[in-house]
Amino acid sequence: MLFDPGADIAHFGIPLLLFLPRASLIAWLVLMILVSPVLQLLMTIFGGHLALLREAQRAARPRPGGRTVPGGPLPAS
């Protein structure tokens, strides 16, 4: 469809990001194929980093009764 001179790109259902239908199709394809996966990867890495930070913060905080989180050291008694 991108290289077909007779194709009616204006009514294909792609939002007109730019003023020309063919330029909008190219921009939409670049966004969906290149930019979106990169943003999804960055958000996955960011979410994993936040989860690790929260878990490390939870492990460093002492629990009531002198015990730490499961797997941590117990007080001598």
N, C-alpha and C positions, 0 to 999 in steps of 0.2 A: 504494500500500500504506500510505503514511503517513496518508492521510485516509479509508481504508476502515474503517468501524467493525467489520466482520465479519472482518477479517484477523487471523490468528493470528501475531502478531509474535514471540512467545516461541520458536517453533520455526522461525524463518526462518534461523537459523545465525549471527546476530550475537551476539557476546558481551554479556552483560548488564553494561554499565559502571555503570549505575545500577540501582536496585531495580525500576523499572517497565520493562516491555518497550518501550513507545512512547517513553519518555524515553531509553532506551538506543539505540533506532534513530535518534533525532534526534541524539544525541551522536555516534554512530558516523558518521553522514552528515557532520556538521560536521567531525569529525576527518579523514575521507577526502577531502572536497571542499575544505576551506579550510586546515587545518593541515598536512597532508602535503605539498602542493605548495610551501608557504612554507618548510618545513624542507628540502625537496630543493633549492630555490633557494639557501638559505643555505649548505648544504653544498657546492654547486657553486661558489659564490663563494669560500668558504673554501678549497676545494681548489685553485682557480685562483690564489688569493693565495699559498698555500704554494708552488705550483710556480714562481711568479714570484720569490718570495723566494729559493728555492733556486737558481734560475738566476742571479739577481743576485749571490748569494754565491759561486757557482762562477766567475762572470766576474771578480769582484774578486780572487780568490785567484791568486797567481802560480804558474805551472807550472814543473816542474823543467826546467833547461836555459835559463832566461831567457825562455821563450815564454809567452804568455798563451793563453787559450782561443781557438779559431778565430774569426777576425773581429776580434781585438784587435790592438794594436800589436806589432810585432816589434822586438827590440833592434837597434840599429845595429851593423853588423859590417863 
